[in-house]
Amino acid sequence: MLTQLWIGTYHGAHDGDRVVVTTTRDDTQPLPYSLDCTCGLSQRYTDPVRLDRVAWRHTHPTHWDRWKQKIAGLRRPTPIA
């Protein structure tokens, strides 16, 4: 019996790279909705609407999202060699 169903695919970019997010539903899991990005991000949700919003925003970050990423990158300590 098939338990995992494809829901959608989102194409976009973030951090200067093209990415593809695939969303699926698996009724055997406690959090049935999941997203997997080609960048390595993988998350699970209980709500399909939340899944859709996160997948869209991950592939189409707002200016504010990009600004937060830049600030986080500036705060990271540099490794000492």
N, C-alpha and C positions, 0 to 999 in steps of 0.2 A: 504494500500500500504506500502510495506517495504521501509524504507528510510535509515536504518543503515545497512551497510555491513561490515562483518568481513574481514580484510585485512591480518593480520598475528599475530603470537605469537612468542615472543622472550624469551628464557630461559637463565638465567645467574645468576650472583651474584654481589653484591656490599655491602660494609660495613660489610662483613663477613656473609651476609644472602643470601639465595637463593631467587631469584625474578623471576616473570613472567610478561612480558609486553604484553598487548593485544592492537592491533591497529585496528581502525575501520574508516569507512567513512560514514558520514551522510550528504547527499546533502541538507538538510533543514537548516543547520547551516552556518553562514558566514565564519567560518573556518572549512571546512568539514572533515579534517583528525584529529584524536585524538589518544592519547595513554594513557593507564591507567596501572599503575604498582601496584603490590601487596604491595609495600612499602608505597603507598598512593599518589605517584606522578600522576598528571593528567595534560596533556597539549594538546593544539589544534594548528594545523598548516594549512596553505593554500596549501602547497606543499607536495606531497607524498614522494619525494626524501628526503626532510628535515626530515620528520617524520621517515623514515626508518633509517637515520643516527643517529638521536637522540635516537631512541628505541634501536638500536644496541649498541651504546656507553653507554647507561644507564645500559644495562645488561652485558656489557663487558668493564668496565672502563680501560683506559690505565694507565700506571704507573704514568703519569703526573696528570691524574684525581685523582688518589688515594693520590698523594702528596698534591694537592690543598685541598683535604678534610681534611688531617691531619693538614695542616697549618691553615685552617679555624677553626678547633676544638681547636687549641692552642690559637687562638686569642679571643675566646669567654670568656667573663668575668665569673668568678665563682660566683654562687649565695651566698649571705650572709644570714646565717641562724639566 
